[in-house]
Amino acid sequence: RLVSSSGVTVSANTGLLQMNVAGVWKYVCDDDFDGNNNGANVACRELGYASGAHSHGTAPVDSFYDNVACTGTESRLVNCPRAAGED
């Protein structure tokens, strides 16, 4: 889902990206998103958009789904490679 900087779900096509991991909404950390928008494209397709673009935002200190490194072929963010032990 996309949320505002205060954590409120937005209906627009821009915002901070969160995903539900075991019942907990976590901000998706984009440190490993690449310049080809692979991570953004996977996330946006999962949200129902044809493609996406990555931009930097600042999420509050909270729970993060970290080190997401999509290749662009994944159908869902949860299928993107990540560093071992991350959740």
Secondary structure as UniProt FT lines:
FT   STRAND          2..3
FT   TURN            5..6
FT   STRAND          16..21
FT   TURN            22..23
FT   STRAND          24..28
FT   TURN            31..32
FT   TURN            35..36
FT   HELIX           38..46
FT   TURN            47..48
FT   STRAND          64..65
FT   HELIX           77..79
FT   TURN            84..85
//
